[in-house]
Amino acid sequence: MRLFVLSTFALVASLAINLQACSSVAYRSSDYEARQQLLQTNLDQIPADQRPETTRQLERFQWRVGINHDLVWQIYNAEDTPAGRDFLNAFLQDTAAPQYFKWISLQKLTQIERDAGRQSEAVRLWERNRSAFPDHQDEVDEIIAILEAKSEATKIKDPGAGINSSAAEYSPAPSQDGKLLYFTAFDRPGGKGGEDIWVSDLQKGSTTNLDAINTPSYEYITSISADGNNILLLGNYTDSLGGGDLYLATRNSRGWQKPRHLSEPINSEHFDCDGVLTPDGKAILFTSDRPSPYYPYHKKNQDFGGDNWGNTDIYIAFIDKDMQAKRIVHLGPIINTPGAERTPWLHVDGRTLYFASNGFNGLGRMDIYKTERLDDSWQKWSRPVHTGKILNGIGNDWGLKLTARANQAWVAGQLTAASQESDLYLIEPLPMAARPSRGIAVIKGKVLDSSGKALQADIIWRTNQSAQSGQQQSNPADGTYYLSLPRGAKYNIHFQKQGYQARDLQIDLGKTTQFSEQTRLVTLQADPNQKANDQSGGRRAGNHGFNKSRCKQTAIDNILRRSPL
């Protein structure tokens, strides 16, 4: 985090000089005019149906371009003291101050009032200063509605010193059953240096460094797959193509394997991050600061629009069995803005997408939003909905990920005005504004052989009513599996492993209306016509594909062929 060591007195004195100058020049960066011109986009090159939304996003973002970033950082780091509040209020009183500086000053003052329990005063701040934002009245209305929303029984739980520390913790990745929490920490004591991946057993209360994956370099977990056998992470190793690339680590009977690089075009010469496998295992959502088809190029770590995230956008890569991208789609201008979008996470319903953005004008620097996919183009979405005042504060709130229960989630953020480092929080129950519209049920159990030995089997599911399908694997260590399936459908669940006779389960969730868990023990009998092979596969570290020596890939292909992407 970028911090300024100037005292509050010095900040107020510095601002006073700017006010006496009675000029807006002090609020601008040295390349203000160039930045303004750079925001202009050739709309003729954008599909006609996307132009209105692209124009809308550009207009909403225009007030941030070419601003003085030092002042932005000073505002966000102002202290909750009389001098600090005077410093913030001075922007509201300065007629030369651009609207955006007034906005972020109100954001900070709002957080101060919220931390003090004065919710009604936080609302009045925006009502009293509404006239300061003639071009953003609809967004003022949105902020007031968020602040006035009825209080819920949601609890924000700090998991304590076992997970949070004096270091920065972020990018939570809970297992679907809620028993394990993977996360990233920066220079945390006991690590290997830089960014490391850690895992906490929430039942035992123990947290350990993931030694099998971590190095003295930087490892940043972006997600764990629904079956718990694949970790996507950001790395910056010798084979990286750009300023940060996505890698895949797989787990087999010998444990976690060395991460391997994902090839182009998922990775590029640009910053590529936040990879997450879709629940059906057919695609990877990720963010990248590669040139956008809609907005001007601004790379990560370049000051732009009040922050230095760059213009990272969300993409989806449809992959084959070897993790090669067959097609990459930009998710479009309803979700992506001229600012930064980060940490996408797709609910198991396959339609509810959560993401963080600083391109919308919310409660803080980066807030969490929810949207619904409307068709299979992956470019038509419902208008993103702010997930509310409980999940979002003045800082960067991001990385929201739900467990299977859908009323429980983990998030990283700075949820108070005094927060200096990112911490992890358990949110339970999840606020209504953040809940997915479609519920799920869980089918769980173990896959064993006839002697009771655990097996890592391929698990392929498909609905009887439609072509929806997906696949996972059971845990190579103990044979456990945990399938989160959308309610309202009938499923065929196919278990197979080379050397064993396959088995199918028929599961009817058509009339299931509440979250439920069904336990099914699956025993696979040895097939005398096949040779068993206990070498685990999955998305192997060696080739990122299914281990053809362990399962008949053609059988999987035949099943999935009935459900094309």
SEDOVO-590926 format. One line per 10 residues: number of its first residue (from 0); for each residue z, x, y of C-alpha. Coordinates in Angstrom, 1 decimal, decimal comma, padded with zeros to 4 digits. Last residue first. Layout:
BEGIN
NUM = Z X Y | ...
! end
This chain:
BEGIN
564 = -025,0 -019,4 -025,3 | -026,4 -020,7 -028,6 | -024,1 -022,8 -030,8 | -025,9 -023,4 -034,1 | -026,6 -019,7 -034,1 | -022,8 -019,2 -034,2 | -022,6 -020,1 -037,8 | -025,6 -018,2 -038,9 | -024,5 -015,2 -036,8 | -021,1 -015,2 -038,5
554 = -022,8 -015,2 -041,9 | -025,2 -012,5 -040,8 | -022,2 -010,3 -039,8 | -021,0 -010,2 -043,4 | -017,6 -008,8 -043,0 | -015,9 -005,4 -043,4 | -018,8 -003,0 -043,7 | -020,5 -004,8 -040,7 | -017,6 -003,9 -038,5 | -018,1 -006,2 -035,5
544 = -019,2 -004,4 -032,5 | -017,6 -002,2 -029,8 | -019,2 000,8 -031,5 | -016,4 003,3 -032,3 | -013,5 001,5 -030,7 | -014,3 -001,5 -033,0 | -014,6 -005,0 -031,6 | -013,2 -006,5 -034,8 | -013,0 -004,0 -037,6 | -010,2 -003,2 -039,9
534 = -010,6 -001,1 -042,9 | -009,3 -003,1 -045,8 | -012,6 -003,3 -047,6 | -012,8 -005,7 -050,5 | -015,8 -005,3 -052,8 | -017,6 -008,6 -053,4 | -018,5 -010,6 -056,6 | -014,9 -010,9 -057,8 | -014,0 -012,6 -054,6 | -010,3 -012,2 -053,9
524 = -008,5 -015,4 -052,8 | -007,8 -015,9 -049,1 | -004,5 -017,6 -048,3 | -004,2 -019,4 -045,0 | -000,8 -020,6 -043,8 | -001,2 -023,4 -041,2 | 001,3 -024,0 -038,4 | 000,5 -026,8 -036,0 | 001,6 -026,5 -032,3 | 001,5 -029,3 -029,8
514 = 000,8 -029,9 -026,1 | 000,4 -033,5 -025,5 | -002,4 -036,1 -025,9 | -003,7 -035,4 -029,4 | -006,2 -038,2 -030,3 | -009,2 -036,0 -031,0 | -007,2 -033,0 -032,1 | -008,4 -033,2 -035,7 | -008,3 -029,9 -037,6 | -010,5 -029,2 -040,7
504 = -009,7 -025,8 -042,2 | -012,3 -023,7 -044,0 | -011,8 -020,9 -046,5 | -013,9 -017,8 -047,3 | -013,6 -016,1 -050,7 | -012,5 -012,5 -050,3 | -014,1 -009,1 -050,5 | -015,3 -009,1 -047,0 | -013,2 -011,4 -044,8 | -013,6 -015,0 -043,8
494 = -011,7 -017,8 -042,2 | -013,6 -020,8 -040,8 | -012,0 -023,4 -038,5 | -013,8 -026,7 -038,3 | -012,6 -028,6 -035,3 | -012,3 -032,2 -034,1 | -012,1 -032,8 -030,4 | -009,8 -034,2 -027,6 | -007,6 -031,2 -027,1 | -008,8 -027,8 -026,1
484 = -008,0 -025,1 -028,6 | -005,5 -022,3 -028,4 | -005,7 -020,3 -031,7 | -002,8 -018,1 -032,7 | -003,2 -015,8 -035,7 | -000,8 -013,7 -037,7 | -002,0 -011,3 -040,4 | 000,9 -008,9 -040,0 | -000,5 -005,6 -038,8 | -004,2 -006,5 -038,4
474 = -003,5 -009,5 -036,3 | -006,0 -012,3 -037,1 | -009,4 -012,2 -035,5 | -011,2 -014,4 -033,0 | -014,3 -016,5 -032,7 | -015,9 -019,2 -030,6 | -017,7 -022,5 -030,7 | -018,9 -025,4 -028,6 | -022,1 -026,9 -030,1 | -020,8 -030,4 -029,9
464 = -019,0 -033,2 -031,8 | -017,8 -031,2 -034,8 | -016,3 -028,5 -032,7 | -016,6 -024,9 -033,8 | -014,2 -022,2 -034,9 | -014,7 -018,8 -036,4 | -011,7 -016,7 -037,6 | -012,6 -013,2 -038,8 | -009,8 -011,9 -041,0 | -007,3 -009,1 -040,7
454 = -005,2 -009,6 -043,8 | -001,5 -009,5 -044,5 | -000,5 -009,0 -048,1 | 001,2 -012,0 -049,8 | -000,1 -011,2 -053,3 | -002,8 -013,9 -053,1 | -004,1 -012,5 -049,8 | -002,7 -013,4 -046,4 | -003,8 -015,0 -043,1 | -000,9 -016,2 -041,1
444 = -000,1 -019,1 -038,9 | -001,1 -020,8 -035,7 | -003,1 -023,8 -034,5 | -002,3 -024,6 -030,8 | -003,1 -027,6 -028,7 | -004,7 -027,7 -025,3 | -004,7 -029,8 -022,2 | -007,6 -030,4 -019,8 | -007,1 -030,6 -016,0 | -005,7 -027,1 -015,7
434 = -002,5 -026,7 -013,7 | -002,4 -025,0 -010,4 | -002,0 -027,9 -008,1 | 000,7 -029,3 -010,4 | 002,9 -026,3 -010,0 | 003,4 -024,3 -013,2 | 006,8 -024,9 -014,9 | 007,7 -022,2 -014,9 | 006,3 -019,2 -013,0 | 007,2 -015,8 -014,4
424 = 007,0 -013,1 -011,7 | 005,7 -009,5 -011,6 | 006,3 -007,2 -008,6 | 004,1 -005,7 -005,9 | 005,8 -003,3 -003,5 | 007,1 -003,7 000,1 | 008,3 -007,3 -000,1 | 010,3 -008,3 003,1 | 008,2 -011,3 004,0 | 008,6 -012,7 000,5
414 = 006,2 -013,4 -002,4 | 004,7 -010,0 -002,7 | 002,6 -010,5 -005,8 | 001,8 -010,4 -009,4 | 001,6 -013,6 -011,4 | 002,6 -014,8 -014,8 | 002,2 -018,4 -016,0 | 003,9 -021,3 -017,8 | 002,8 -024,9 -017,7 | -000,4 -024,1 -019,6
404 = 001,5 -023,9 -022,9 | -001,0 -021,4 -024,1 | 000,1 -018,8 -021,6 | -001,4 -018,7 -018,1 | -002,7 -015,8 -016,1 | -002,5 -015,4 -012,3 | -003,6 -011,8 -011,4 | -003,3 -012,2 -007,6 | -001,0 -012,6 -004,7 | -001,6 -010,0 -002,0
394 = 000,9 -010,4 000,7 | 002,2 -013,2 002,9 | 003,0 -015,6 000,1 | 001,3 -017,6 -002,7 | 002,5 -019,1 -006,0 | 005,0 -021,5 -004,5 | 003,0 -022,3 -001,5 | 000,1 -023,8 -003,4 | -002,7 -023,2 -005,8 | -005,4 -023,4 -003,2
384 = -008,3 -025,4 -004,5 | -011,8 -024,0 -004,9 | -014,5 -026,6 -004,2 | -015,9 -027,6 -007,6 | -018,3 -025,1 -009,2 | -022,0 -024,7 -009,8 | -023,1 -021,1 -010,4 | -022,0 -020,7 -014,0 | -025,4 -022,4 -015,0 | -023,6 -024,2 -017,8
374 = -022,4 -027,1 -015,6 | -019,5 -028,2 -013,4 | -017,1 -025,2 -013,7 | -013,7 -026,2 -012,2 | -011,9 -024,2 -009,5 | -008,4 -022,7 -008,9 | -007,3 -020,4 -006,2 | -004,8 -017,6 -005,7 | -004,2 -016,0 -002,3 | -005,0 -012,6 -000,8
364 = -003,8 -011,5 002,7 | -001,5 -014,4 003,2 | -001,1 -018,2 003,5 | -004,8 -019,0 003,2 | -008,1 -018,4 005,1 | -010,6 -017,9 002,4 | -012,2 -014,5 001,8 | -009,0 -012,8 000,7 | -009,5 -014,1 -002,8 | -007,7 -014,4 -006,1
354 = -009,1 -016,2 -009,2 | -008,4 -019,0 -011,6 | -011,2 -020,7 -013,5 | -010,9 -024,0 -015,3 | -014,0 -024,6 -017,5 | -013,7 -022,9 -020,8 | -010,8 -025,1 -021,9 | -009,1 -021,8 -022,9 | -008,5 -021,1 -019,2 | -010,7 -018,5 -017,5
344 = -009,1 -015,7 -015,5 | -010,7 -014,0 -012,5 | -008,7 -011,1 -011,1 | -010,4 -010,4 -007,7 | -012,6 -011,9 -005,0 | -013,1 -009,9 -001,8 | -014,6 -010,9 001,5 | -018,1 -012,2 002,3 | -017,2 -015,0 -000,1 | -017,6 -015,7 -003,9
334 = -016,4 -019,1 -005,2 | -018,8 -021,6 -003,6 | -021,2 -018,7 -002,9 | -022,4 -018,0 -006,5 | -020,9 -016,9 -009,8 | -023,2 -013,9 -010,1 | -024,8 -014,0 -013,5 | -025,4 -011,2 -015,9 | -027,5 -011,5 -019,1 | -027,8 -009,9 -022,5
324 = -024,8 -007,6 -021,8 | -024,0 -005,3 -024,8 | -020,6 -005,9 -026,4 | -022,0 -005,1 -029,9 | -021,8 -008,7 -031,0 | -023,9 -009,8 -028,0 | -022,6 -010,3 -024,5 | -023,0 -012,8 -021,6 | -021,9 -011,0 -018,5 | -020,1 -013,1 -015,8
314 = -019,8 -012,0 -012,2 | -017,1 -012,3 -009,6 | -017,6 -010,7 -006,2 | -016,0 -007,6 -004,6 | -017,0 -007,3 -000,9 | -014,7 -004,4 -000,1 | -011,0 -004,4 -000,8 | -010,2 -002,6 002,4 | -008,6 -005,3 004,5 | -009,0 -007,1 007,9
304 = -012,6 -008,0 007,6 | -013,8 -004,6 006,6 | -012,1 -001,3 006,1 | -014,0 000,5 003,3 | -011,8 001,1 000,2 | -014,2 -001,0 -001,9 | -017,8 -001,1 -000,8 | -019,2 -003,4 001,8 | -022,7 -004,8 001,1 | -023,9 -007,8 003,1
294 = -023,6 -011,2 001,4 | -025,6 -013,5 -000,9 | -027,2 -011,4 -003,7 | -024,2 -009,1 -003,6 | -024,6 -005,3 -003,7 | -022,2 -003,9 -006,3 | -018,5 -004,4 -005,3 | -017,8 -005,7 -008,8 | -015,6 -008,2 -010,5 | -015,5 -009,2 -014,1
284 = -015,9 -012,2 -016,5 | -016,9 -011,1 -020,0 | -018,9 -013,3 -022,4 | -019,0 -014,7 -025,9 | -015,4 -014,2 -027,1 | -014,7 -018,0 -027,1 | -011,7 -017,5 -024,8 | -013,8 -015,6 -022,2 | -013,2 -011,9 -022,3 | -011,6 -010,6 -019,1
274 = -012,8 -007,7 -017,0 | -011,0 -007,2 -013,6 | -013,0 -004,1 -012,6 | -016,4 -002,6 -011,6 | -016,6 -000,3 -008,6 | -020,2 000,8 -008,1 | -022,4 003,2 -010,0 | -022,6 000,5 -012,7 | -020,6 -001,0 -015,6 | -021,6 -004,3 -017,0
264 = -025,2 -003,2 -016,7 | -024,7 -000,7 -018,2 | -022,4 000,3 -021,0 | -018,8 -000,4 -021,7 | -016,8 002,8 -022,2 | -014,5 003,3 -025,1 | -010,7 003,1 -025,1 | -009,0 005,2 -027,8 | -007,6 002,9 -030,6 | -004,6 000,8 -030,7
254 = -002,9 000,6 -034,1 | -003,8 001,9 -037,5 | -004,5 -001,5 -038,9 | -006,8 -002,2 -036,0 | -006,4 -002,7 -032,3 | -009,3 -002,4 -029,9 | -009,5 -000,7 -026,5 | -012,4 -001,6 -024,2 | -013,3 000,1 -021,0 | -014,4 -001,1 -017,5
244 = -015,4 001,4 -014,9 | -014,0 002,7 -011,6 | -015,5 004,6 -008,7 | -018,8 004,8 -010,6 | -020,5 005,7 -013,8 | -017,4 006,7 -015,7 | -018,0 009,2 -018,6 | -015,4 011,7 -017,2 | -012,7 009,0 -017,0 | -011,9 006,5 -014,3
234 = -010,5 003,6 -016,2 | -010,1 -000,1 -015,7 | -009,0 -002,0 -018,8 | -010,1 -004,6 -021,3 | -007,7 -004,9 -024,2 | -008,7 -006,3 -027,5 | -006,7 -007,5 -030,5 | -004,4 -010,0 -028,9 | -006,3 -013,0 -030,3 | -007,0 -014,5 -026,8
224 = -008,1 -011,1 -025,5 | -005,9 -008,9 -023,3 | -006,8 -008,5 -019,7 | -007,3 -006,2 -016,7 | -005,1 -003,3 -017,8 | -005,2 -000,4 -015,4 | -005,3 003,1 -016,9 | -005,4 006,1 -014,6 | -005,3 009,8 -015,6 | -002,4 011,5 -017,3
214 = -003,4 009,4 -020,3 | -002,4 005,9 -021,6 | -004,1 004,2 -024,6 | -001,9 005,2 -027,6 | 001,1 005,7 -025,4 | 001,4 002,0 -024,3 | 004,6 002,7 -022,4 | 007,5 000,6 -023,6 | 009,5 -002,4 -022,4 | 012,3 -004,0 -024,5
204 = 013,9 -007,4 -023,9 | 013,7 -008,4 -027,6 | 012,1 -011,7 -027,0 | 010,0 -010,7 -024,0 | 008,6 -007,7 -025,8 | 007,2 -005,8 -022,8 | 004,1 -003,8 -022,8 | 003,1 -001,1 -020,3 | -000,3 000,2 -019,1 | -000,2 003,3 -016,9
194 = -001,4 004,0 -013,3 | -000,7 007,4 -012,0 | 001,5 009,5 -014,3 | 002,2 009,5 -018,0 | 005,0 006,9 -017,8 | 008,7 007,2 -018,2 | 009,4 006,5 -014,5 | 006,7 004,3 -013,1 | 004,0 006,1 -011,1 | 002,0 002,9 -010,7
184 = 002,6 000,0 -013,1 | 000,1 -002,1 -015,1 | 001,0 -005,0 -017,3 | 001,2 -006,3 -020,9 | 003,6 -009,2 -021,6 | 004,4 -010,2 -025,1 | 006,0 -013,3 -026,6 | 004,1 -015,9 -024,5 | 002,1 -017,2 -027,5 | -001,1 -016,5 -025,6
174 = -000,1 -012,9 -025,0 | 000,6 -012,2 -021,3 | -001,6 -010,0 -019,2 | 000,1 -009,1 -015,8 | -002,0 -007,2 -013,3 | 000,8 -005,7 -011,2 | 004,0 -003,6 -011,1 | 004,7 -001,3 -008,2 | 007,5 001,2 -008,7 | 011,1 000,6 -007,9
164 = 011,2 -001,5 -011,1 | 010,1 -004,8 -012,5 | 009,9 -005,2 -016,3 | 013,3 -004,3 -017,7 | 014,7 -004,4 -014,2 | 014,5 -008,2 -014,0 | 012,2 -010,9 -015,1 | 012,1 -012,3 -011,6 | 011,7 -016,0 -012,1 | 009,9 -018,3 -009,7
154 = 011,1 -021,8 -010,7 | 009,0 -024,9 -010,3 | 010,9 -028,1 -009,9 | 008,5 -029,3 -007,3 | 008,7 -029,7 -003,5 | 006,2 -032,2 -002,0 | 003,3 -030,6 -000,2 | 004,0 -030,1 003,6 | 003,2 -026,4 003,5 | -000,1 -026,9 001,7
144 = -001,1 -029,8 003,9 | -000,3 -027,8 007,0 | -002,5 -024,9 005,7 | -005,3 -027,3 004,9 | -005,2 -028,9 008,3 | -005,3 -025,5 010,0 | -008,4 -024,8 007,8 | -010,1 -028,0 009,1 | -009,3 -027,0 012,7 | -011,0 -023,6 012,3
134 = -013,4 -023,3 015,3 | -010,9 -024,5 017,9 | -008,1 -022,3 016,5 | -005,6 -021,7 019,3 | -005,3 -025,4 019,8 | -003,4 -025,7 016,5 | -000,6 -023,6 017,8 | 002,2 -026,2 018,0 | 001,1 -027,8 014,8 | 000,9 -024,5 013,0
124 = 004,4 -023,4 014,0 | 005,7 -026,9 013,4 | 004,8 -026,6 009,7 | 006,9 -023,4 009,3 | 009,7 -025,1 011,2 | 009,7 -027,9 008,6 | 010,0 -025,3 005,8 | 013,1 -023,6 007,3 | 014,5 -022,0 004,2 | 014,8 -018,6 005,7
114 = 012,1 -017,1 003,5 | 009,8 -020,0 004,6 | 010,5 -019,2 008,3 | 009,6 -015,6 007,9 | 006,6 -016,5 005,8 | 005,3 -018,7 008,6 | 005,8 -016,0 011,2 | 003,6 -013,7 009,1 | 000,9 -016,3 008,6 | 001,1 -017,2 012,3
104 = 000,5 -013,5 013,2 | -002,4 -013,6 010,8 | -004,0 -016,6 012,6 | -003,4 -015,3 016,1 | -005,1 -012,1 015,2 | -008,0 -014,1 013,8 | -008,4 -016,2 016,9 | -009,2 -013,1 019,0 | -006,5 -012,0 021,5 | -007,6 -012,1 025,1
94 = -005,5 -015,2 025,9 | -002,4 -013,3 024,7 | 000,4 -015,8 024,0 | -000,2 -016,1 020,2 | -000,5 -012,3 020,0 | 002,8 -011,8 021,8 | 004,5 -014,1 019,2 | 004,1 -011,4 016,6 | 005,7 -008,6 018,6 | 008,4 -011,0 019,8
84 = 009,1 -011,8 016,1 | 009,4 -008,1 015,3 | 011,7 -007,5 018,3 | 014,0 -010,3 017,2 | 013,9 -009,0 013,7 | 012,0 -010,0 010,6 | 009,9 -006,8 010,5 | 006,2 -006,4 011,2 | 004,2 -005,0 008,3 | 001,5 -007,7 008,2
74 = 001,1 -007,4 012,0 | 000,9 -003,6 011,9 | -001,7 -003,7 009,2 | -003,9 -006,0 011,3 | -003,4 -003,9 014,4 | -004,6 -000,8 012,6 | -007,6 -002,7 011,3 | -009,1 -003,3 014,7 | -011,6 -006,1 014,2 | -015,3 -005,6 013,5
64 = -015,7 -008,8 011,5 | -012,8 -011,1 011,0 | -014,0 -014,0 013,2 | -017,3 -014,3 011,1 | -015,6 -015,2 007,8 | -015,7 -019,0 008,2 | -019,3 -018,8 009,5 | -020,4 -016,6 006,6 | -018,8 -018,9 004,0 | -020,5 -022,0 005,5
54 = -023,9 -020,2 005,7 | -023,6 -019,3 002,0 | -022,6 -022,9 001,2 | -025,6 -024,3 003,0 | -028,0 -021,7 001,6 | -027,2 -022,1 -002,2 | -029,6 -025,1 -002,8 | -032,4 -023,2 -001,0 | -032,1 -020,1 -003,2 | -031,3 -017,1 -001,0
44 = -034,0 -014,7 000,3 | -034,7 -016,9 003,3 | -031,0 -016,7 004,2 | -031,5 -013,1 005,4 | -027,9 -012,2 006,0 | -026,1 -011,4 009,2 | -022,8 -009,7 008,6 | -024,3 -006,3 009,4 | -025,0 -007,4 013,0 | -021,3 -008,1 013,6
34 = -020,3 -004,8 012,0 | -022,7 -002,8 014,2 | -021,3 -004,5 017,3 | -017,7 -003,7 016,3 | -018,3 -000,1 015,4 | -015,2 001,3 017,3 | -013,1 -001,5 015,9 | -012,1 -004,4 018,1 | -008,7 -005,7 019,2 | -008,3 -003,2 022,0
24 = -011,7 -004,4 023,4 | -010,3 -007,9 024,0 | -009,3 -006,9 027,4 | -006,4 -007,8 029,7 | -005,4 -004,1 029,9 | -001,8 -005,3 030,4 | -002,0 -006,9 027,0 | -003,1 -003,7 025,3 | -000,2 -001,8 026,9 | 002,2 -004,5 025,8
14 = 000,9 -004,1 022,2 | 001,9 -000,4 022,2 | 005,3 -001,2 023,5 | 005,8 -003,9 020,9 | 004,7 -001,5 018,1 | 006,9 001,3 019,5 | 009,9 -001,1 019,4 | 009,1 -002,2 015,9 | 009,1 001,5 014,8 | 005,9 003,2 013,9
4 = 005,9 004,3 010,3 | 002,8 002,4 009,3 | 002,3 001,4 005,7 | -000,9 001,3 003,5 | 000,0 000,0 000,0
! end
